[in-house]
Amino acid sequence: MSESPTTKIISDLTKKIHTSSPMKDSVYEEASNYFSQVSTVEEQRETYKNQLLTAEKNLAKNTNKDQEKTLKKKQKDCLVNIKKFESELENQRLERVQKLNNICVEILSLCTGVNSNDTNKKFAKLLGTLSLRMPESNNVSLQYNKQCKHLYQAVLSLKLLDQLIADKLMSNKYIMEKHLQSDKEKDASFKNEVQIPLLCTVLMQNVGLLHPHAQQILKGESGEKDEFRVLDKEERLALLKYNYQQSSHYIKEALGLDKYSGNSKEERDTFNKKEKEKISFILTLLKTALKPKQSIGNLLKVPEIYTSIVMPTKRDYDYAAIPRVFQMMDNAVERGVLSKAVVNSLLKITGVFPQGYGITYIPKSDDGYDLDTYEYAIVNSLYPKKPQNPTCRIATKNLIFNASGMDFCIEPDNNLYFAHARKKLWKVNPERLKEILSKLWSNYEVRQEQFELIPRCWFPHEFFSLEKQQNIWNKTMPNHEEKK
């Protein structure tokens, strides 16, 4: 894939969070290293303590003045070793905190526009880019989704937070206190004490899966199991338990509180108080997400379920079925797992069709009649006027791929995802439908058996892989077709 400057920024951001590299310096790689060394670190700490205890005992029972100086030096050396050891661990912890914080600040900067419309476009661009970069190959896409889903869910949770406040559905005292502060203070305090902790929580929500016990469930004792398989109930419950326990541990121990730098006692006390409040807020989000029902945990759980369907990490997923995401979430509402109001707020943001989804539609003639053909479009905007009417960027016109198409709303009657729209093309000669497919697929002769003659959707990764076609969120002027 060639990358535009913005696509590269988003690609690099995902790699900072979770990737596989020789440097092993992504957030998740560092977490994996931390979990693998917990027992070693504890053994080393215990060794140093025992050495100090032995030195102190030898010094206490010593009666030889000639040996006193040597024994005191051994005691001092032990204390120095302990201090150096703990100092190195503390520096590593603070580096992890700062790295995660910097990533969250970068996410916020990518999502913040000059006004609400610009902000919504930036959110759509980030979510859409993550979806459109997903490879078509099943094996590769699962690995890609595994690494990118943290960022996707974090961005979605951040947008949902704004929507819940706007819909007057946010009752969490901590969040609303920060939100209702004076305008002068609100931007900084809300960003630092609500938005960044929320992003941290979502990014770290599944870090516990890197713990060796969790990895054993996923991959088996010797890596013989497929980590992308559908887990049985016993495996799933055990994995949820380990993930929650170890994610909580990582947040409290491997990350913990940031450190104040300065000389003011008053500022330090205020800083430490806010840090304790933030980590309490993070742990509350993490805990309530296990069984959210009507709680603040929906702020994590609703986007988590949405992300698991839109960016799946199970082999049995079907791209064409992704728009059924809200049907699945409504089932969770009926079981009392999720809040219906929060699900509805997310539906208001995304609509039925996720950002970057490939829409196939029946175009209209200049006089408003349906044509006996279909074209490609890509969902590129949040907040559709109706959930089933996505706003899209035209990807093909007259069956020719177009890097400078217009935006327009596709209604269900012309969206081939819906069966009643596909029926309109039943009258078209199959040979004509094959001809359409052959024009839209350069390797049609090799792959024709894979496709329906009247496709419900299309997979736009190949289209998006060209840099000149990656800015599907730029401003466009309406044309005659859009007005129709």
C-alpha positions in Angstrom: 0.0 0.0 0.0 1.3 3.5 -0.9 0.4 6.0 1.8 -0.7 9.6 1.8 0.8 11.7 4.7 -2.4 11.3 6.8 -2.6 7.6 6.2 1.0 7.2 7.2 0.4 9.1 10.4 -2.5 6.8 11.3 -0.4 3.7 10.3 2.5 4.8 12.5 0.1 5.5 15.4 -1.2 2.0 15.3 2.3 0.6 15.3 3.1 2.7 18.4 0.2 0.9 20.1 0.6 -2.7 18.9 2.8 -4.3 16.3 5.5 -6.9 15.8 8.9 -5.3 15.3 12.6 -6.0 16.0 12.6 -2.9 18.3 9.8 -4.4 20.5 8.9 -0.8 21.5 5.2 -0.6 21.0 2.9 -0.3 24.0 1.7 -3.9 23.7 5.2 -5.3 23.1 6.5 -3.6 26.2 3.5 -4.9 28.1 4.3 -8.5 26.9 7.9 -8.0 28.0 6.7 -6.7 31.4 4.5 -9.8 32.0 7.2 -12.2 30.9 9.6 -10.6 33.5 7.4 -10.2 36.5 8.6 -13.4 38.2 12.2 -12.6 37.4 11.9 -9.1 38.8 10.3 -10.4 42.0 13.0 -13.0 42.3 15.7 -10.3 41.9 14.0 -8.1 44.4 13.8 -10.9 46.9 17.5 -11.7 46.3 18.5 -8.1 47.1 16.3 -8.1 50.2 17.9 -11.4 51.4 21.4 -10.0 50.8 20.6 -6.9 52.8 19.0 -9.0 55.6 22.2 -11.2 55.7 24.4 -8.2 55.8 22.4 -6.6 58.6 22.5 -9.8 60.6 26.2 -10.2 60.2 26.8 -6.6 61.2 24.5 -7.0 64.3 26.2 -10.1 65.6 29.7 -9.0 64.8 32.1 -8.4 67.7 35.2 -8.0 65.7 36.0 -4.3 65.1 38.4 -5.1 62.3 35.6 -6.6 60.3 33.0 -3.9 61.2 34.1 -1.6 58.3 33.9 -4.4 55.8 30.5 -5.5 57.0 29.1 -1.9 56.9 30.4 -1.6 53.4 28.5 -4.8 52.4 25.4 -3.4 54.0 25.8 -0.1 52.2 26.4 -1.9 48.9 23.2 -3.9 49.4 21.3 -0.7 50.0 22.8 0.9 46.9 21.9 -2.1 44.8 18.3 -2.0 46.0 18.0 1.7 45.4 19.5 1.4 41.9 17.3 -1.6 41.1 14.1 0.1 42.2 15.1 3.4 40.5 15.5 1.6 37.2 12.1 0.0 37.6 10.6 3.4 38.4 12.2 5.0 35.4 10.8 2.2 33.2 7.4 2.7 34.7 7.4 6.5 34.1 8.6 6.0 30.6 5.6 3.7 29.9 3.3 6.2 31.5 4.7 9.0 29.3 4.6 7.0 26.1 0.9 6.0 26.6 0.1 9.6 27.5 1.8 10.9 24.4 -0.1 8.4 22.2 -3.4 9.6 23.7 -2.5 13.2 23.1 -1.7 12.3 19.5 -5.1 10.5 19.1 -6.9 13.6 20.5 -5.0 15.9 18.1 -6.1 13.7 15.1 -9.7 13.9 16.3 -10.0 17.6 17.1 -11.1 20.0 14.4 -11.7 23.8 14.2 -15.5 23.2 14.7 -18.0 20.4 15.2 -18.2 19.5 11.5 -14.5 19.5 11.1 -14.2 17.3 14.2 -16.7 14.9 12.9 -14.8 14.6 9.6 -11.6 13.9 11.5 -13.3 11.2 13.5 -14.7 9.7 10.3 -11.3 9.9 8.6 -9.5 8.1 11.4 -12.1 5.3 11.7 -12.4 5.0 8.0 -8.7 4.8 7.3 -8.3 2.0 9.9 -11.1 0.0 8.2 -9.9 0.7 4.7 -6.4 -0.4 5.4 -7.7 -3.8 6.5 -6.2 -6.4 4.0 -8.5 -8.7 2.1 -6.6 -11.9 2.9 -8.3 -13.6 6.0 -5.0 -14.5 7.8 -3.4 -11.1 7.3 -6.6 -9.2 8.1 -7.1 -11.0 11.4 -3.5 -10.0 12.5 -4.1 -6.5 11.3 -7.4 -6.2 13.2 -5.8 -7.6 16.3 -3.3 -4.8 16.3 -5.6 -1.9 15.1 -8.7 -2.6 17.1 -7.4 -0.9 20.2 -7.1 2.5 18.4 -10.5 2.0 16.6 -12.3 1.3 19.9 -10.5 4.2 21.7 -11.6 6.7 19.0 -15.1 5.3 19.0 -15.3 5.6 22.8 -14.1 9.2 22.7 -16.8 10.1 20.2 -19.4 8.3 22.1 -18.5 10.2 25.3 -19.2 13.5 23.5 -22.5 12.1 22.2 -23.7 10.8 25.6 -23.0 14.3 27.1 -24.9 16.0 24.2 -27.8 13.5 24.6 -27.9 14.3 28.4 -27.3 10.6 29.1 -24.1 11.0 31.0 -24.6 10.7 34.8 -21.1 9.9 36.0 -20.3 12.4 38.6 -16.5 12.6 37.9 -17.1 13.2 34.2 -19.8 15.8 34.6 -17.9 17.7 37.2 -15.0 18.1 34.8 -17.4 18.9 32.0 -19.3 21.6 33.9 -16.2 23.6 35.0 -15.7 27.1 33.6 -14.8 27.4 29.9 -11.4 28.6 30.8 -10.6 25.5 32.8 -12.8 23.0 31.0 -10.7 22.3 27.9 -7.5 21.4 29.8 -9.2 19.6 32.7 -11.6 17.7 30.6 -8.8 16.7 28.2 -6.3 15.7 30.9 -8.7 14.2 33.5 -11.4 12.6 31.4 -10.5 12.2 27.7 -6.9 11.0 28.1 -7.8 8.6 31.0 -10.7 7.2 28.9 -8.3 6.6 25.9 -5.7 5.0 28.3 -8.4 2.7 29.6 -9.6 1.5 26.2 -6.0 1.1 24.9 -5.2 -1.0 28.0 -8.5 -2.8 28.3 -7.1 -6.0 26.7 -3.5 -5.7 27.7 -4.0 -8.6 30.1 -4.3 -10.9 27.2 -0.6 -10.8 26.9 -0.1 -12.5 30.3 1.4 -16.0 29.8 -1.7 -17.6 31.4 -4.0 -15.8 28.9 -1.7 -16.6 26.0 -1.8 -20.3 27.0 -5.6 -20.3 26.7 -5.4 -18.5 23.3 -2.5 -20.4 21.8 -2.1 -23.6 23.8 0.9 -24.7 25.8 3.1 -25.0 22.8 1.4 -22.6 20.4 -0.6 -25.4 18.7 -4.0 -23.7 18.9 -5.4 -21.0 16.6 -5.7 -17.8 18.6 -8.4 -16.6 16.1 -10.7 -19.5 16.7 -14.1 -19.2 18.4 -13.5 -20.1 22.1 -15.7 -22.4 24.0 -17.6 -21.1 27.0 -15.0 -22.3 29.6 -12.1 -20.9 27.6 -13.9 -17.6 27.1 -14.7 -17.1 30.8 -11.2 -18.0 31.9 -9.8 -15.6 29.4 -12.1 -12.8 30.6 -11.0 -13.4 34.1 -7.3 -13.3 33.4 -7.6 -10.3 31.1 -9.4 -8.2 33.7 -7.1 -9.2 36.5 -3.9 -8.7 34.6 -5.1 -5.5 32.8 -6.0 -4.0 36.3 -2.6 -5.1 37.6 -0.8 -3.6 34.6 -2.6 -0.3 35.0 -1.9 -0.1 38.8 1.7 -1.5 38.8 3.3 -1.3 35.4 1.8 2.2 34.8 0.4 3.7 38.0 0.6 7.4 38.9 2.5 10.0 36.9 5.2 11.9 38.8 5.1 15.6 39.6 8.1 17.7 38.4 8.5 21.0 40.2 9.2 22.6 43.6 5.7 23.7 44.7 4.3 21.6 47.5 0.8 22.9 46.8 1.1 22.1 43.1 2.5 18.6 43.9 -0.4 17.9 46.3 -3.0 19.0 43.7 -1.2 17.0 41.0 -1.1 13.8 43.1 -4.7 14.2 44.1 -5.7 14.4 40.4 -3.6 11.4 39.5 -5.3 9.3 42.2 -8.7 10.5 40.9 -7.7 9.6 37.4 -6.6 6.1 38.2 -9.7 5.5 40.3 -11.8 6.6 37.3 -9.8 4.3 35.0 -10.3 1.3 37.3 -14.0 2.1 37.6 -14.4 2.1 33.8 -12.5 -1.2 33.6 -14.5 -2.9 36.3 -18.0 -1.7 35.2 -17.2 -2.7 31.6 -17.4 -6.4 32.7 -21.1 -6.1 33.4 -22.1 -2.6 32.2 -26.0 -2.9 32.2 -26.9 0.7 32.8 -23.6 1.9 34.2 -20.7 4.0 32.9 -19.2 0.7 31.7 -21.2 1.0 28.5 -18.8 3.7 27.4 -16.3 0.9 27.0 -18.4 -2.1 26.3 -20.7 -0.7 23.5 -17.7 0.4 21.4 -15.9 -2.9 22.3 -18.7 -5.0 20.9 -19.1 -2.8 17.8 -15.3 -2.9 17.1 -15.2 -6.7 17.6 -17.7 -7.0 14.7 -16.4 -4.2 12.4 -12.8 -5.2 12.9 -13.2 -9.0 13.6 -10.5 -11.2 15.0 -12.4 -14.5 14.4 -12.0 -16.7 11.3 -15.8 -17.1 10.8 -16.5 -13.5 10.1 -18.3 -12.4 7.0 -17.6 -8.9 5.6 -21.0 -8.6 3.9 -22.7 -9.2 7.3 -20.9 -6.4 9.2 -23.8 -4.0 8.9 -25.8 -6.4 11.1 -23.7 -5.0 14.0 -26.6 -3.2 15.6 -28.9 -6.3 15.3 -26.3 -8.1 17.4 -26.0 -5.3 19.9 -29.8 -5.1 20.2 -29.7 -8.8 21.2 -27.3 -7.9 23.9 -29.7 -5.1 25.0 -32.5 -7.6 25.2 -30.4 -9.9 27.4 -29.8 -6.9 29.7 -26.1 -6.8 28.9 -26.0 -3.3 27.4 -27.9 0.0 27.8 -30.4 0.6 24.9 -29.9 4.4 25.2 -26.1 4.1 24.8 -26.5 1.8 21.8 -28.9 4.3 20.2 -26.4 7.1 20.8 -23.7 5.1 18.9 -26.2 4.3 16.1 -26.8 8.0 15.8 -23.1 8.5 15.3 -22.2 5.7 12.9 -25.5 4.7 11.3 -25.9 1.1 10.2 -23.0 1.1 7.8 -19.5 1.5 9.4 -16.9 4.0 8.1 -15.0 2.7 5.1 -17.6 0.1 4.3 -18.0 -0.7 0.6 -21.5 0.1 -0.7 -22.8 -1.2 -4.0 -25.8 0.8 -5.3 -28.0 1.4 -8.3 -27.4 4.8 -9.8 -30.2 7.0 -11.3 -30.4 8.5 -14.7 -30.5 12.3 -15.2 -34.3 12.1 -15.1 -34.4 10.1 -11.9 -35.0 6.6 -13.1 -33.0 3.6 -11.8 -30.4 2.3 -14.3 -29.9 -1.4 -15.1 -26.4 -1.4 -13.5 -24.7 -0.8 -10.2 -21.7 1.3 -9.0 -19.3 1.4 -6.0 -19.2 3.9 -3.1 -17.5 4.1 0.3 -19.1 5.3 3.5 -17.2 8.4 4.5 -19.3 10.4 7.0 -20.7 10.1 10.5 -24.1 11.2 11.6 -26.3 10.0 8.6 -29.7 11.7 8.5 -31.2 8.2 8.8 -29.3 5.2 10.2 -29.9 3.2 7.0 -29.0 6.1 4.6 -25.2 6.3 4.6 -23.4 9.3 3.2 -20.8 8.0 0.8 -18.0 9.0 -1.6 -18.5 7.7 -5.2 -15.8 5.3 -6.1 -16.9 4.4 -9.6 -18.8 6.3 -12.3 -19.9 4.5 -15.5 -18.0 1.5 -14.1 -14.7 3.4 -14.1 -12.9 3.9 -10.8 -12.8 7.6 -9.9 -10.3 9.2 -7.5 -12.3 12.5 -7.4 -15.9 11.3 -6.9 -18.7 13.3 -5.1 -20.4 12.6 -1.8 -24.1 11.7 -1.7 -26.6 9.9 0.4 -27.6 6.3 -0.7 -31.1 5.3 0.3 -32.1 1.7 1.0 -34.2 1.4 -2.2 -31.0 1.7 -4.2 -28.5 0.1 -1.7 -27.8 -3.5 -2.8 -27.1 -4.5 0.7 -30.9 -4.7 1.0 -32.8 -7.6 -0.7 -35.6 -5.4 -2.1 -33.0 -3.3 -3.9 -31.2 -6.4 -5.3 -34.6 -7.5 -6.7 -34.5 -4.5 -9.1 -31.6 -6.1 -11.0 -33.1 -9.6 -11.3 -34.5 -8.6 -14.7 -31.0 -7.8 -16.0 -29.5 -10.4 -18.2 -26.8 -12.5 -16.3 -24.3 -11.9 -19.1 -24.7 -8.1 -18.6 -24.1 -8.6 -14.9 -21.0 -10.6 -15.6 -19.8 -7.8 -17.9 -20.3 -5.3 -15.1 -18.2 -7.5 -12.8 -15.5 -7.9 -15.3 -15.1 -4.1 -15.6 -14.9 -3.7 -11.8 -12.5 -6.5 -11.3 -9.2 -6.6 -13.2 -8.7 -10.2 -12.3 -12.3 -11.2 -12.9 -11.5 -14.3 -15.0 -9.5 -15.8 -12.1 -11.9 -14.9 -9.3 -15.3 -14.8 -10.9 -16.6 -17.8 -9.0 -16.0 -15.9 -5.7 -18.6 -13.2 -6.5 -22.3 -12.8 -6.6 -23.6 -11.4 -9.8 -25.5 -8.8 -7.8 -23.1 -8.1 -4.9 -24.4 -6.9 -1.6 -21.2 -4.9 -1.0 -17.6 -4.6 -2.2 -14.3 -4.7 -0.4 -12.5 -1.4 -1.0 -9.0 -2.2 0.3 -7.5 -2.4 -3.2 -9.1 0.9 -4.2 -7.7 2.6 -1.0 -4.3 1.1 -1.5 -3.4 3.8 -4.0 -2.3 7.1 -2.4 -4.3 9.3 -4.8 -7.5 7.6 -3.7 -7.0 7.9 0.0 -8.4 11.4 0.6 -12.1 10.4 0.4 -12.9 12.9 3.1 -11.8 16.1 1.2 -14.4 18.7 0.4 -16.4 18.1 -2.9 -18.8 20.2 -4.8 -22.3 18.7 -5.4 -22.9 17.7 -8.9 -26.1 16.9 -10.9 -26.1 13.2 -9.9 -25.8 14.1 -6.2 -28.8 16.4 -6.4 -30.8 13.6 -7.9 
